[in-house]
Amino acid sequence: MTPGARLAAAIEVFADIAARRRPAADTLKDWGIGHRFAGSGDRAGIAGLVYDALRRRASSAWIMGDDTPRAALLGMLKRERGLDVDAIARLADGTGYAPSALTEAESARLASTNFDSAPPHVTGDYPEWLDAHFARAFGDERAEEGAALASRAPLDLRVNTLKGEREAAAESLADLAPEPTRWSPVGLRLKLKAEAKSPAIHAEFAFIKGLIEIQDEGSQLAALLAGAKPGEQVVDLCAGGGGKTLALAAAMENKGQIFATDDDKRRLAPIHARLERAGARNVQVRTPRSSGDALADLAGRMDLVLIDAPCTGIGTWRRNPDAKWRLRPGAIEQRCKEQIAVLDQAVGLVKPGGRIAYVTCSLFAEENGDQVRAFLARQGNFSLENPAEIANALGERAFLFRRAVLTTAEGLLMTPRRTDTDGFFVSMLRQSG
């Protein structure tokens, strides 16, 4: 396919996403099935255009003065790809399968529009109704934080130290040019170009043998900051597919015991194969059941309960840019109710002197600091660990990490702008001894 034909296809896919409010990945998959002639490079190129347009949807509409799928793609080419009017006109020239030629009005908008008077939600590329939430979290820096959330994410890997060291993993992946992550001592990062196909990590020898897992550096850090120690008794209360469970097992050197569970057994399905591949031998998977509490025998015994809480997922927008445009106001309230329930469930599991690590991939105070304060008000026998001291789990990296991360009274907040990771909030709560 020509570059112009790819652009036309991306406009078509974007229109389908907008019309049917479907996840971008599903829509792109359907388009590929219906257009078998498109090679893998074409599909990757079209996907890159679509995801970039979703990232920059608000600012592209500002540039073009219109919010149509065509406007979204044309505006993105200027905003995200940095193309000038002539370069965009060569892609949209009406020849072959390319989009129709630029109108005079489109050319004028692409040549002249600036962002000096644009409101924060436009320059930050997030839905306008979320502006009050961003303002509460970041104040006058909310547009910059939003814009960083609209950037492309790298591909991060966690090295499984149960199987080997970071240097060995990097050598095994040398053709992909991995770089050590800035903060995580067990991370590797692959930087991908906009048009590049995602590398087949699952086919790499290092992955097959369990030496590496795909996991954003922020998620790696959240697991490390929980401070699980060899020999402890730990519950991963919202384990899902097991990403943080595996990280905890490595941090604990396969010593002690981890109990991994989730309120939805379907989310637990991948964990069994992942545990076997990783060589994690200190994990019991507790599948929820309709009769009785799967964790009842653990009451009052746990050194640590990790809560990777259900949340709006704002911090993962770099990887799921379509999610921000599908988010609705009621979602925040619903997630907050779920967070209260899981926090209160954790109380019964912790032994005297034990800890609860409360983690979200949200940036909003309602899901983070507000929840921690409300929990402490409900549970008088818990106290807040000093957020600055939580970072000590990172060893020699702790000092610089504390300078980069946003520290609040309740915890640590990572953001793409501050730490170049997905957005994660981490708070530590300790029960009285």
C-alpha positions as a Markdown table, in Angstrom:
| # | Residue | x | y | z |
|---|---|---|---|---|
| 1 | Met | 0.0 | 0.0 | 0.0 |
| 2 | Thr | 1.1 | 3.5 | -0.7 |
| 3 | Pro | 1.5 | 6.0 | 2.2 |
| 4 | Gly | -1.6 | 7.8 | 0.9 |
| 5 | Ala | -3.6 | 4.5 | 0.8 |
| 6 | Arg | -2.5 | 3.8 | 4.4 |
| 7 | Leu | -3.8 | 7.2 | 5.4 |
| 8 | Ala | -7.1 | 6.6 | 3.7 |
| 9 | Ala | -7.4 | 3.3 | 5.5 |
| 10 | Ala | -6.6 | 4.9 | 8.8 |
| 11 | Ile | -9.4 | 7.5 | 8.3 |
| 12 | Glu | -11.8 | 4.6 | 7.5 |
| 13 | Val | -10.8 | 2.7 | 10.7 |
| 14 | Phe | -11.0 | 5.9 | 12.8 |
| 15 | Ala | -14.6 | 6.5 | 11.5 |
| 16 | Asp | -15.6 | 2.9 | 12.5 |
| 17 | Ile | -14.2 | 3.4 | 16.0 |
| 18 | Ala | -16.1 | 6.6 | 16.4 |
| 19 | Ala | -19.3 | 5.3 | 15.0 |
| 20 | Arg | -19.5 | 2.0 | 17.0 |
| 21 | Arg | -17.5 | 3.0 | 20.1 |
| 22 | Arg | -15.4 | -0.2 | 19.9 |
| 23 | Pro | -11.9 | -0.7 | 21.2 |
| 24 | Ala | -9.3 | 0.3 | 18.5 |
| 25 | Ala | -7.6 | -3.1 | 18.6 |
| 26 | Asp | -10.9 | -4.9 | 17.7 |
| 27 | Thr | -11.7 | -2.5 | 14.9 |
| 28 | Leu | -8.2 | -2.8 | 13.4 |
| 29 | Lys | -8.4 | -6.6 | 13.6 |
| 30 | Asp | -11.7 | -6.6 | 11.7 |
| 31 | Trp | -10.2 | -4.2 | 9.1 |
| 32 | Gly | -7.3 | -6.5 | 8.6 |
| 33 | Ile | -9.6 | -9.5 | 8.1 |
| 34 | Gly | -11.6 | -7.7 | 5.6 |
| 35 | His | -8.5 | -6.5 | 3.7 |
| 36 | Arg | -6.3 | -9.5 | 3.3 |
| 37 | Phe | -4.2 | -7.8 | 0.7 |
| 38 | Ala | -2.7 | -5.6 | 3.4 |
| 39 | Gly | 0.6 | -6.9 | 4.6 |
| 40 | Ser | 1.9 | -6.9 | 8.1 |
| 41 | Gly | 3.8 | -3.7 | 7.5 |
| 42 | Asp | 0.7 | -2.0 | 6.1 |
| 43 | Arg | -1.4 | -3.1 | 9.1 |
| 44 | Ala | 1.3 | -1.8 | 11.5 |
| 45 | Gly | 1.5 | 1.5 | 9.6 |
| 46 | Ile | -2.3 | 2.0 | 9.7 |
| 47 | Ala | -2.5 | 1.1 | 13.4 |
| 48 | Gly | 0.3 | 3.6 | 14.1 |
| 49 | Leu | -1.7 | 6.3 | 12.3 |
| 50 | Val | -4.9 | 5.4 | 14.1 |
| 51 | Tyr | -3.4 | 5.3 | 17.6 |
| 52 | Asp | -1.6 | 8.6 | 17.1 |
| 53 | Ala | -4.9 | 10.2 | 15.9 |
| 54 | Leu | -6.6 | 8.9 | 19.1 |
| 55 | Arg | -3.8 | 10.3 | 21.2 |
| 56 | Arg | -4.1 | 13.7 | 19.6 |
| 57 | Arg | -7.8 | 13.8 | 19.0 |
| 58 | Ala | -8.5 | 17.0 | 20.9 |
| 59 | Ser | -5.5 | 19.0 | 19.6 |
| 60 | Ser | -6.1 | 17.8 | 16.0 |
| 61 | Ala | -9.7 | 19.0 | 16.2 |
| 62 | Trp | -8.4 | 22.4 | 17.4 |
| 63 | Ile | -5.9 | 22.6 | 14.5 |
| 64 | Met | -8.5 | 21.7 | 11.9 |
| 65 | Gly | -11.6 | 23.4 | 13.4 |
| 66 | Asp | -13.4 | 20.1 | 12.9 |
| 67 | Asp | -13.7 | 16.8 | 14.7 |
| 68 | Thr | -14.3 | 14.5 | 11.7 |
| 69 | Pro | -12.2 | 11.3 | 11.2 |
| 70 | Arg | -10.4 | 13.0 | 8.3 |
| 71 | Ala | -9.7 | 16.1 | 10.4 |
| 72 | Ala | -8.4 | 13.9 | 13.2 |
| 73 | Leu | -5.9 | 12.2 | 10.9 |
| 74 | Leu | -4.8 | 15.4 | 9.1 |
| 75 | Gly | -4.4 | 17.3 | 12.3 |
| 76 | Met | -2.4 | 14.5 | 13.9 |
| 77 | Leu | 0.1 | 14.5 | 11.0 |
| 78 | Lys | 1.0 | 18.1 | 11.9 |
| 79 | Arg | 0.7 | 17.8 | 15.7 |
| 80 | Glu | 2.2 | 14.3 | 16.3 |
| 81 | Arg | 4.3 | 13.5 | 13.2 |
| 82 | Gly | 5.5 | 17.1 | 12.6 |
| 83 | Leu | 4.7 | 17.2 | 8.9 |
| 84 | Asp | 4.3 | 20.5 | 7.1 |
| 85 | Val | 1.5 | 21.4 | 4.8 |
| 86 | Asp | 3.3 | 20.3 | 1.6 |
| 87 | Ala | 4.2 | 16.9 | 3.1 |
| 88 | Ile | 0.6 | 16.3 | 4.2 |
| 89 | Ala | -0.7 | 17.5 | 0.8 |
| 90 | Arg | 1.5 | 14.8 | -0.9 |
| 91 | Leu | -0.2 | 12.1 | 1.3 |
| 92 | Ala | -3.7 | 13.5 | 0.6 |
| 93 | Asp | -3.6 | 14.3 | -3.1 |
| 94 | Gly | -6.6 | 12.4 | -4.4 |
| 95 | Thr | -4.6 | 10.0 | -6.6 |
| 96 | Gly | -5.0 | 6.3 | -6.5 |
| 97 | Tyr | -6.3 | 5.2 | -3.1 |
| 98 | Ala | -5.2 | 8.3 | -1.3 |
| 99 | Pro | -7.6 | 10.6 | 0.5 |
| 100 | Ser | -9.1 | 13.5 | -1.6 |
| 101 | Ala | -6.8 | 16.5 | -2.0 |
| 102 | Leu | -6.6 | 19.2 | 0.8 |
| 103 | Thr | -9.1 | 22.0 | 0.5 |
| 104 | Glu | -8.0 | 25.6 | 0.7 |
| 105 | Ala | -9.5 | 25.8 | 4.2 |
| 106 | Glu | -7.7 | 22.6 | 5.4 |
| 107 | Ser | -4.4 | 23.9 | 4.0 |
| 108 | Ala | -4.9 | 27.3 | 5.7 |
| 109 | Arg | -5.7 | 25.6 | 9.1 |
| 110 | Leu | -2.6 | 23.3 | 8.8 |
| 111 | Ala | -0.4 | 26.3 | 8.0 |
| 112 | Ser | -1.6 | 28.8 | 10.6 |
| 113 | Thr | -3.2 | 27.2 | 13.7 |
| 114 | Asn | -1.3 | 27.6 | 17.0 |
| 115 | Phe | -2.1 | 26.7 | 20.6 |
| 116 | Asp | -1.6 | 30.0 | 22.3 |
| 117 | Ser | -5.2 | 30.3 | 23.2 |
| 118 | Ala | -6.1 | 26.6 | 23.5 |
| 119 | Pro | -7.5 | 25.5 | 26.8 |
| 120 | Pro | -5.7 | 22.8 | 28.9 |
| 121 | His | -7.8 | 19.9 | 27.8 |
| 122 | Val | -6.9 | 20.7 | 24.2 |
| 123 | Thr | -3.2 | 20.9 | 24.6 |
| 124 | Gly | -3.3 | 18.0 | 27.1 |
| 125 | Asp | -5.5 | 15.9 | 24.7 |
| 126 | Tyr | -8.0 | 14.7 | 27.2 |
| 127 | Pro | -11.8 | 14.9 | 27.4 |
| 128 | Glu | -13.0 | 18.3 | 28.5 |
| 129 | Trp | -15.2 | 16.9 | 31.3 |
| 130 | Leu | -12.0 | 15.5 | 33.0 |
| 131 | Asp | -10.4 | 19.0 | 33.3 |
| 132 | Ala | -11.5 | 19.5 | 36.9 |
| 133 | His | -10.0 | 16.2 | 37.9 |
| 134 | Phe | -6.7 | 17.0 | 36.1 |
| 135 | Ala | -6.7 | 20.4 | 37.7 |
| 136 | Arg | -7.1 | 19.0 | 41.2 |
| 137 | Ala | -4.2 | 16.5 | 40.6 |
| 138 | Phe | -1.8 | 18.8 | 38.8 |
| 139 | Gly | -3.0 | 22.4 | 38.9 |
| 140 | Asp | -1.4 | 24.6 | 36.3 |
| 141 | Glu | 0.7 | 21.7 | 35.0 |
| 142 | Arg | -2.3 | 19.6 | 33.9 |
| 143 | Ala | -1.9 | 20.3 | 30.2 |
| 144 | Glu | 1.8 | 19.2 | 30.3 |
| 145 | Glu | 0.8 | 16.0 | 32.2 |
| 146 | Gly | -2.0 | 15.3 | 29.8 |
| 147 | Ala | 0.3 | 15.8 | 26.8 |
| 148 | Ala | 2.8 | 13.3 | 28.2 |
| 149 | Leu | -0.1 | 10.8 | 28.7 |
| 150 | Ala | -0.8 | 11.3 | 25.0 |
| 151 | Ser | 2.7 | 10.3 | 23.9 |
| 152 | Arg | 3.7 | 6.9 | 22.6 |
| 153 | Ala | 4.8 | 4.4 | 25.2 |
| 154 | Pro | 8.0 | 2.3 | 24.9 |
| 155 | Leu | 8.0 | -1.4 | 25.2 |
| 156 | Asp | 9.3 | -2.4 | 28.7 |
| 157 | Leu | 10.4 | -5.8 | 29.8 |
| 158 | Arg | 11.0 | -7.2 | 33.3 |
| 159 | Val | 13.9 | -9.5 | 33.7 |
| 160 | Asn | 13.0 | -12.5 | 35.9 |
| 161 | Thr | 15.8 | -12.8 | 38.4 |
| 162 | Leu | 14.7 | -16.3 | 39.2 |
| 163 | Lys | 16.0 | -17.3 | 35.8 |
| 164 | Gly | 18.9 | -14.9 | 35.2 |
| 165 | Glu | 20.4 | -11.4 | 35.3 |
| 166 | Arg | 19.6 | -8.3 | 33.3 |
| 167 | Glu | 22.9 | -8.4 | 31.4 |
| 168 | Ala | 22.1 | -12.0 | 30.1 |
| 169 | Ala | 18.6 | -11.0 | 29.0 |
| 170 | Ala | 20.0 | -7.9 | 27.2 |
| 171 | Glu | 22.6 | -10.0 | 25.4 |
| 172 | Ser | 19.9 | -12.5 | 24.4 |
| 173 | Leu | 17.8 | -9.6 | 22.9 |
| 174 | Ala | 20.8 | -7.7 | 21.4 |
| 175 | Asp | 19.2 | -7.5 | 17.9 |
| 176 | Leu | 16.4 | -5.4 | 19.5 |
| 177 | Ala | 18.8 | -2.9 | 21.1 |
| 178 | Pro | 17.3 | -3.0 | 24.6 |
| 179 | Glu | 18.4 | -0.3 | 27.1 |
| 180 | Pro | 18.4 | -0.6 | 30.9 |
| 181 | Thr | 15.4 | 1.1 | 32.4 |
| 182 | Arg | 16.1 | 4.3 | 34.4 |
| 183 | Trp | 14.5 | 3.3 | 37.7 |
| 184 | Ser | 13.8 | -0.4 | 37.8 |
| 185 | Pro | 17.0 | -2.5 | 38.4 |
| 186 | Val | 15.4 | -5.4 | 36.6 |
| 187 | Gly | 13.9 | -3.6 | 33.5 |
| 188 | Leu | 14.8 | -3.3 | 29.9 |
| 189 | Arg | 13.3 | -0.8 | 27.4 |
| 190 | Leu | 12.8 | -1.1 | 23.7 |
| 191 | Lys | 12.0 | 2.2 | 21.9 |
| 192 | Leu | 9.8 | 1.8 | 18.9 |
| 193 | Lys | 9.3 | 4.1 | 15.9 |
| 194 | Ala | 5.7 | 5.1 | 15.0 |
| 195 | Glu | 5.6 | 2.9 | 11.8 |
| 196 | Ala | 7.5 | 0.0 | 13.4 |
| 197 | Lys | 5.9 | -3.4 | 13.9 |
| 198 | Ser | 5.9 | -4.6 | 17.5 |
| 199 | Pro | 8.7 | -7.1 | 18.0 |
| 200 | Ala | 7.5 | -10.7 | 18.5 |
| 201 | Ile | 8.7 | -10.9 | 22.1 |
| 202 | His | 6.7 | -14.0 | 22.8 |
| 203 | Ala | 8.8 | -15.8 | 20.2 |
| 204 | Glu | 12.1 | -14.8 | 21.7 |
| 205 | Phe | 14.1 | -17.5 | 23.4 |
| 206 | Ala | 14.4 | -15.4 | 26.5 |
| 207 | Phe | 10.7 | -15.1 | 26.8 |
| 208 | Ile | 10.0 | -18.8 | 26.1 |
| 209 | Lys | 12.5 | -19.8 | 28.8 |
| 210 | Gly | 10.9 | -17.4 | 31.3 |
| 211 | Leu | 13.8 | -14.9 | 31.5 |
| 212 | Ile | 11.7 | -11.9 | 30.6 |
| 213 | Glu | 8.1 | -10.7 | 30.9 |
| 214 | Ile | 6.4 | -7.8 | 29.2 |
| 215 | Gln | 5.7 | -5.2 | 32.0 |
| 216 | Asp | 5.8 | -1.4 | 32.0 |
| 217 | Glu | 8.5 | 0.0 | 34.2 |
| 218 | Gly | 5.9 | 1.8 | 36.4 |
| 219 | Ser | 4.3 | -1.6 | 37.1 |
| 220 | Gln | 7.6 | -3.1 | 37.9 |
| 221 | Leu | 8.3 | -0.2 | 40.3 |
| 222 | Ala | 4.9 | -0.6 | 42.0 |
| 223 | Ala | 5.7 | -4.2 | 42.8 |
| 224 | Leu | 9.2 | -3.3 | 44.1 |
| 225 | Leu | 7.9 | -0.5 | 46.2 |
| 226 | Ala | 5.5 | -2.9 | 47.9 |
| 227 | Gly | 8.6 | -4.1 | 49.7 |
| 228 | Ala | 7.9 | -7.9 | 49.7 |
| 229 | Lys | 10.7 | -9.8 | 51.5 |
| 230 | Pro | 11.9 | -13.4 | 51.2 |
| 231 | Gly | 10.1 | -15.6 | 53.6 |
| 232 | Glu | 7.0 | -13.4 | 54.0 |
| 233 | Gln | 3.3 | -14.4 | 53.7 |
| 234 | Val | 1.8 | -12.2 | 50.9 |
| 235 | Val | -1.6 | -11.9 | 49.2 |
| 236 | Asp | -1.9 | -10.4 | 45.7 |
| 237 | Leu | -5.6 | -9.5 | 46.1 |
| 238 | Cys | -6.3 | -8.3 | 42.5 |
| 239 | Ala | -3.8 | -10.5 | 40.7 |
| 240 | Gly | -5.4 | -10.7 | 37.3 |
| 241 | Gly | -3.0 | -12.2 | 34.8 |
| 242 | Gly | -0.3 | -12.3 | 37.3 |
| 243 | Gly | 2.2 | -9.6 | 36.3 |
| 244 | Lys | 2.8 | -8.3 | 39.8 |
| 245 | Thr | 2.5 | -11.7 | 41.3 |
| 246 | Leu | 5.5 | -12.8 | 39.2 |
| 247 | Ala | 7.4 | -9.7 | 40.2 |
| 248 | Leu | 6.7 | -10.4 | 43.8 |
| 249 | Ala | 7.9 | -14.0 | 43.5 |
| 250 | Ala | 11.2 | -12.8 | 42.0 |
| 251 | Ala | 11.7 | -10.1 | 44.7 |
| 252 | Met | 11.0 | -12.8 | 47.4 |
| 253 | Glu | 13.5 | -15.2 | 45.7 |
| 254 | Asn | 10.9 | -18.0 | 45.7 |
| 255 | Lys | 10.9 | -17.9 | 49.6 |
| 256 | Gly | 7.8 | -17.5 | 51.7 |
| 257 | Gln | 4.3 | -17.8 | 50.1 |
| 258 | Ile | 2.2 | -15.7 | 47.8 |
| 259 | Phe | -1.5 | -16.3 | 47.5 |
| 260 | Ala | -2.8 | -14.9 | 44.2 |
| 261 | Thr | -6.5 | -14.3 | 43.7 |
| 262 | Asp | -9.0 | -12.1 | 41.8 |
| 263 | Asp | -12.7 | -11.6 | 42.1 |
| 264 | Asp | -13.0 | -12.6 | 38.4 |
| 265 | Lys | -11.7 | -16.1 | 37.7 |
| 266 | Arg | -11.4 | -15.3 | 34.0 |
| 267 | Arg | -8.7 | -12.8 | 34.6 |
| 268 | Leu | -6.7 | -15.4 | 36.5 |
| 269 | Ala | -6.7 | -17.8 | 33.5 |
| 270 | Pro | -3.2 | -16.8 | 32.1 |
| 271 | Ile | -1.5 | -16.9 | 35.5 |
| 272 | His | -0.9 | -20.7 | 35.6 |
| 273 | Ala | 1.2 | -20.9 | 32.5 |
| 274 | Arg | 3.1 | -17.8 | 33.4 |
| 275 | Leu | 4.0 | -19.1 | 36.8 |
| 276 | Glu | 5.3 | -22.3 | 35.3 |
| 277 | Arg | 7.4 | -20.5 | 32.6 |
| 278 | Ala | 8.8 | -18.1 | 35.2 |
| 279 | Gly | 9.8 | -20.9 | 37.7 |
| 280 | Ala | 7.8 | -19.2 | 40.5 |
| 281 | Arg | 7.3 | -22.0 | 43.0 |
| 282 | Asn | 6.1 | -20.0 | 46.0 |
| 283 | Val | 2.7 | -19.0 | 44.6 |
| 284 | Gln | -0.7 | -20.5 | 45.3 |
| 285 | Val | -3.5 | -19.4 | 43.0 |
| 286 | Arg | -6.8 | -19.1 | 44.9 |
| 287 | Thr | -9.7 | -19.2 | 42.4 |
| 288 | Pro | -12.8 | -17.4 | 43.7 |
| 289 | Arg | -15.8 | -19.7 | 44.4 |
| 290 | Ser | -19.5 | -19.1 | 44.8 |
| 291 | Ser | -19.6 | -20.9 | 48.2 |
| 292 | Gly | -17.3 | -19.6 | 50.8 |
| 293 | Asp | -14.3 | -17.2 | 51.0 |
| 294 | Ala | -11.3 | -18.5 | 49.1 |
| 295 | Leu | -9.0 | -16.7 | 51.5 |
| 296 | Ala | -10.8 | -17.4 | 54.8 |
| 297 | Asp | -8.0 | -19.6 | 56.2 |
| 298 | Leu | -5.5 | -16.7 | 55.7 |
| 299 | Ala | -7.3 | -14.2 | 58.0 |
| 300 | Gly | -4.9 | -12.3 | 60.2 |
| 301 | Arg | -1.8 | -14.1 | 58.9 |
| 302 | Met | -0.4 | -11.9 | 56.1 |
| 303 | Asp | 2.7 | -9.8 | 56.3 |
| 304 | Leu | 1.7 | -7.9 | 53.1 |
| 305 | Val | -1.5 | -7.6 | 51.0 |
| 306 | Leu | -0.9 | -6.0 | 47.6 |
| 307 | Ile | -4.0 | -4.3 | 46.2 |
| 308 | Asp | -3.6 | -3.5 | 42.5 |
| 309 | Ala | -6.9 | -1.8 | 42.7 |
| 310 | Pro | -9.6 | -1.6 | 40.0 |
| 311 | Cys | -9.4 | 1.9 | 38.7 |
| 312 | Thr | -10.1 | 4.1 | 35.7 |
| 313 | Gly | -6.7 | 3.3 | 34.2 |
| 314 | Ile | -5.8 | 6.9 | 33.4 |
| 315 | Gly | -2.2 | 6.1 | 33.8 |
| 316 | Thr | -2.2 | 3.6 | 30.9 |
| 317 | Trp | -3.5 | 6.0 | 28.3 |
| 318 | Arg | -0.2 | 6.0 | 26.4 |
| 319 | Arg | -0.9 | 2.3 | 25.6 |
| 320 | Asn | -4.7 | 2.6 | 25.4 |
| 321 | Pro | -5.4 | 6.0 | 23.9 |
| 322 | Asp | -8.9 | 5.1 | 22.8 |
| 323 | Ala | -9.8 | 4.3 | 26.4 |
| 324 | Lys | -9.8 | 8.0 | 27.4 |
| 325 | Trp | -12.5 | 8.9 | 24.8 |
| 326 | Arg | -14.7 | 6.0 | 26.0 |
| 327 | Leu | -14.4 | 6.9 | 29.7 |
| 328 | Arg | -17.7 | 8.2 | 31.2 |
| 329 | Pro | -18.3 | 10.2 | 34.4 |
| 330 | Gly | -20.0 | 7.3 | 36.2 |
| 331 | Ala | -16.8 | 5.2 | 35.8 |
| 332 | Ile | -14.9 | 7.1 | 38.5 |
| 333 | Glu | -17.7 | 6.7 | 41.1 |
| 334 | Gln | -18.0 | 3.0 | 40.3 |
| 335 | Arg | -14.3 | 2.4 | 40.5 |
| 336 | Cys | -14.2 | 4.2 | 43.9 |
| 337 | Lys | -16.8 | 1.9 | 45.3 |
| 338 | Glu | -14.8 | -1.1 | 44.2 |
| 339 | Gln | -11.7 | 0.3 | 45.7 |
| 340 | Ile | -13.4 | 0.8 | 49.1 |
| 341 | Ala | -14.6 | -2.9 | 49.0 |
| 342 | Val | -11.2 | -4.3 | 48.2 |
| 343 | Leu | -9.4 | -2.1 | 50.8 |
| 344 | Asp | -11.8 | -3.2 | 53.5 |
| 345 | Gln | -11.4 | -6.9 | 52.4 |
| 346 | Ala | -7.6 | -6.6 | 52.9 |
| 347 | Val | -8.0 | -5.5 | 56.5 |
| 348 | Gly | -9.1 | -9.0 | 57.7 |
| 349 | Leu | -6.1 | -10.6 | 56.1 |
| 350 | Val | -3.3 | -8.5 | 57.6 |
| 351 | Lys | -1.6 | -9.6 | 60.8 |
| 352 | Pro | -0.6 | -7.1 | 63.5 |
| 353 | Gly | 2.3 | -5.0 | 62.1 |
| 354 | Gly | 1.5 | -6.1 | 58.6 |
| 355 | Arg | 1.1 | -3.9 | 55.6 |
| 356 | Ile | -1.3 | -3.1 | 52.8 |
| 357 | Ala | 0.2 | -1.8 | 49.6 |
| 358 | Tyr | -2.5 | 0.2 | 47.8 |
| 359 | Val | -1.7 | 0.7 | 44.1 |
| 360 | Thr | -3.7 | 2.2 | 41.2 |
| 361 | Cys | -2.8 | 3.1 | 37.6 |
| 362 | Ser | -4.9 | 6.2 | 38.0 |
| 363 | Leu | -3.7 | 9.8 | 38.5 |
| 364 | Phe | -6.9 | 11.2 | 40.1 |
| 365 | Ala | -7.1 | 12.2 | 43.8 |
| 366 | Glu | -10.5 | 10.6 | 44.1 |
| 367 | Glu | -9.0 | 7.1 | 43.5 |
| 368 | Asn | -5.7 | 7.8 | 45.3 |
| 369 | Gly | -5.2 | 10.2 | 48.2 |
| 370 | Asp | -8.9 | 10.5 | 48.9 |
| 371 | Gln | -9.2 | 6.7 | 49.2 |
| 372 | Val | -6.3 | 6.5 | 51.5 |
| 373 | Arg | -7.6 | 9.2 | 53.8 |
| 374 | Ala | -11.0 | 7.6 | 53.9 |
| 375 | Phe | -9.6 | 4.2 | 54.7 |
| 376 | Leu | -7.6 | 5.6 | 57.6 |
| 377 | Ala | -10.7 | 7.3 | 58.9 |
| 378 | Arg | -12.6 | 4.0 | 58.8 |
| 379 | Gln | -9.8 | 1.8 | 60.1 |
| 380 | Gly | -8.3 | 3.5 | 63.2 |
| 381 | Asn | -5.7 | 0.7 | 63.7 |
| 382 | Phe | -3.8 | 1.5 | 60.5 |
| 383 | Ser | -1.3 | 4.3 | 59.9 |
| 384 | Leu | 0.4 | 5.7 | 56.8 |
| 385 | Glu | 4.0 | 4.8 | 56.0 |
| 386 | Asn | 6.1 | 7.8 | 55.1 |
| 387 | Pro | 5.8 | 8.1 | 51.3 |
| 388 | Ala | 9.3 | 9.3 | 50.9 |
| 389 | Glu | 10.7 | 6.2 | 52.7 |
| 390 | Ile | 8.8 | 3.9 | 50.4 |
| 391 | Ala | 11.3 | 4.7 | 47.7 |
| 392 | Asn | 14.1 | 3.2 | 49.7 |
| 393 | Ala | 13.1 | -0.2 | 48.2 |
| 394 | Leu | 14.9 | 1.1 | 45.0 |
| 395 | Gly | 18.3 | 1.2 | 46.7 |
| 396 | Glu | 20.7 | 3.5 | 45.0 |
| 397 | Arg | 18.0 | 4.8 | 42.6 |
| 398 | Ala | 15.8 | 6.0 | 45.5 |
| 399 | Phe | 17.3 | 9.5 | 45.8 |
| 400 | Leu | 16.8 | 10.5 | 42.2 |
| 401 | Phe | 13.4 | 8.7 | 42.0 |
| 402 | Arg | 12.2 | 10.8 | 45.0 |
| 403 | Arg | 13.1 | 14.0 | 43.1 |
| 404 | Ala | 11.3 | 12.9 | 40.0 |
| 405 | Val | 8.1 | 11.4 | 41.4 |
| 406 | Leu | 5.2 | 13.5 | 42.7 |
| 407 | Thr | 5.1 | 12.9 | 46.5 |
| 408 | Thr | 1.8 | 13.6 | 48.3 |
| 409 | Ala | 0.9 | 13.2 | 51.9 |
| 410 | Glu | -0.6 | 9.8 | 51.1 |
| 411 | Gly | 1.8 | 8.2 | 48.6 |
| 412 | Leu | 4.0 | 8.4 | 45.5 |
| 413 | Leu | 2.6 | 9.2 | 42.0 |
| 414 | Met | 4.5 | 8.3 | 38.9 |
| 415 | Thr | 3.5 | 9.9 | 35.6 |
| 416 | Pro | 4.8 | 9.7 | 32.0 |
| 417 | Arg | 6.0 | 13.4 | 32.3 |
| 418 | Arg | 7.8 | 12.9 | 35.6 |
| 419 | Thr | 9.2 | 9.4 | 35.5 |
| 420 | Asp | 8.7 | 8.3 | 31.9 |
| 421 | Thr | 6.6 | 5.4 | 33.0 |
| 422 | Asp | 2.9 | 4.7 | 33.0 |
| 423 | Gly | 1.0 | 6.5 | 35.7 |
| 424 | Phe | 1.0 | 4.7 | 39.0 |
| 425 | Phe | 0.1 | 5.6 | 42.6 |
| 426 | Val | 1.6 | 3.7 | 45.5 |
| 427 | Ser | 0.6 | 4.0 | 49.2 |
| 428 | Met | 1.7 | 1.9 | 52.1 |
| 429 | Leu | -0.6 | 1.3 | 55.2 |
| 430 | Arg | 0.5 | -0.5 | 58.3 |
| 431 | Gln | -1.6 | -2.1 | 60.9 |
| 432 | Ser | -0.8 | -1.4 | 64.6 |
| 433 | Gly | 1.4 | -4.1 | 66.1 |
